[in-house]
Amino acid sequence: MQEAFHAGAAWLASTAPDQLLVNPLPPVLGLAGGNRANYLWAGEEGCVRLIDWEDSGGSDRAFELGELCEHISRHDGALEAHQLRPHLDLPLGKPIGCATFAA
């Protein structure tokens, strides 16, 4: 425990936390809810309709992707980040807010 505390304190004292303030991509309007029941397929229009916006707002693209891919409602495993990532405007291996995407 003491080792973890000292490592955390050293990180906070460094310039590394400042990198969290730098976000090369602007915030996006995000649903902030990865529950698949909130994504309704409108087959006749060929699009997806989003519902349940009470937690929505300015968000980070990486957070929205993670929330969508890891929400408990994805129990069937049909949505994988490596399949969805190429369709999004997220640079690989570059900091995005607090997260970094890896290939």
C-alpha positions as CSV (number, residue, x, y, z in Angstrom):
1,M,0.0,0.0,0.0
2,Q,2.8,2.4,0.9
3,E,4.6,1.7,-2.4
4,A,1.4,2.5,-4.4
5,F,0.9,5.7,-2.4
6,H,4.5,6.8,-3.1
7,A,4.2,5.9,-6.8
8,G,0.9,7.9,-7.0
9,A,2.4,10.9,-5.2
10,A,5.4,10.9,-7.5
11,W,3.2,10.8,-10.5
12,L,1.1,13.7,-9.2
13,A,4.3,15.7,-8.5
14,S,5.5,15.2,-12.1
15,T,4.3,16.9,-15.3
16,A,2.4,13.8,-16.4
17,P,-1.0,15.0,-15.0
18,D,-0.7,18.1,-17.2
19,Q,-1.0,15.9,-20.2
20,L,-4.5,15.0,-19.2
21,L,-5.5,18.6,-19.9
22,V,-4.4,18.4,-23.5
23,N,-7.1,17.0,-25.8
24,P,-6.4,17.2,-29.5
25,L,-10.0,16.4,-30.4
26,P,-12.9,18.6,-29.5
27,P,-15.6,17.2,-27.2
28,V,-18.6,15.5,-28.8
29,L,-22.2,15.4,-27.9
30,G,-22.4,12.0,-26.2
31,L,-25.3,9.9,-24.9
32,A,-23.2,8.8,-21.9
33,G,-25.1,5.6,-21.8
34,G,-24.0,2.4,-23.6
35,N,-27.2,0.5,-22.8
36,R,-28.1,-1.1,-26.1
37,A,-31.8,-0.7,-25.4
38,N,-31.2,3.1,-26.0
39,Y,-30.2,2.4,-29.7
40,L,-33.2,1.8,-31.8
41,W,-32.8,0.5,-35.4
42,A,-35.2,2.3,-37.8
43,G,-34.9,-0.2,-40.6
44,E,-37.3,1.6,-43.0
45,E,-35.0,4.7,-42.7
46,G,-31.7,2.8,-42.5
47,C,-30.5,4.6,-39.4
48,V,-30.2,4.2,-35.6
49,R,-32.3,6.4,-33.3
50,L,-30.9,7.3,-29.9
51,I,-33.2,7.6,-26.8
52,D,-32.6,8.2,-23.1
53,W,-30.6,11.5,-23.2
54,E,-30.8,12.5,-19.5
55,D,-27.1,11.9,-18.9
56,S,-26.0,13.3,-22.3
57,G,-23.7,16.3,-22.8
58,G,-20.2,17.2,-23.9
59,S,-18.1,14.0,-23.8
60,D,-14.9,12.4,-24.8
61,R,-14.9,10.2,-27.9
62,A,-12.9,7.5,-26.1
63,F,-15.3,7.5,-23.2
64,E,-18.3,7.1,-25.5
65,L,-16.6,4.2,-27.4
66,G,-15.7,2.5,-24.1
67,E,-19.2,3.0,-22.6
68,L,-20.8,1.5,-25.7
69,C,-18.4,-1.5,-26.0
70,E,-18.2,-2.3,-22.3
71,H,-21.8,-1.6,-21.0
72,I,-23.4,-4.6,-19.2
73,S,-26.1,-4.7,-21.8
74,R,-23.6,-6.1,-24.3
75,H,-23.7,-9.5,-22.7
76,D,-23.9,-11.3,-26.1
77,G,-20.4,-10.0,-27.1
78,A,-21.5,-8.9,-30.5
79,L,-20.0,-5.4,-30.4
80,E,-16.2,-5.4,-30.2
81,A,-14.0,-2.2,-30.0
82,H,-11.6,-3.5,-32.7
83,Q,-14.5,-3.8,-35.1
84,L,-16.1,-0.4,-34.2
85,R,-12.9,1.7,-34.0
86,P,-12.1,1.9,-37.7
87,H,-15.5,3.6,-38.3
88,L,-14.7,6.4,-35.8
89,D,-12.4,9.4,-36.0
90,L,-10.0,8.3,-33.3
91,P,-6.2,8.3,-33.8
92,L,-4.5,5.1,-32.7
93,G,-1.9,5.3,-30.0
94,K,-2.4,9.0,-29.4
95,P,-3.8,10.5,-26.1
96,I,-7.5,11.3,-26.2
97,G,-8.4,13.0,-23.0
98,C,-7.6,10.5,-20.2
99,A,-7.4,7.5,-22.5
100,T,-5.2,6.1,-25.2
101,F,-6.3,3.7,-27.9
102,A,-4.1,0.8,-28.8
103,A,-4.3,-1.2,-32.0
